[in-house]
């Protein structure tokens, strides 16, 4: 396996605390799956902040940012049964990756962490 690209993002949790009061922001940035999962989470600010940072870190790893048709909702951050975070992509975004990197088999690694004031995400894209 070969590391192709990486991205990192850190966010002030207070920004997300203010932003998630706006339902339009939540619906624009977070997937339905993420929103439904948040109902079970006590600390919603850090939950959403980590996911926001993960989406930003992912588009940085692509080198594109949120342009050329890439939207926040094309990226969904979920957890496996053990709590390990992972990124799920829309079919549109999978096609963009295939075109950009010229390969179909890849793995996206995600690490998330948070404290009271900040949340951080680190993304690696590896080629099989």
Buried (B, 14 or more C-beta within 10 A) or exposed (E): EEEBBBBBBBBEBEEBBEBBEEEEBBEEBBBEEBBEBBEEEEEBBBBBBBBBBBBBBBBBBBEEEBEEEBBBBBBBBBEEEEEEBBBBBBEEBEEBBEEBBEEEEBEBBBBBEBEEEBBBBBBBBBBE
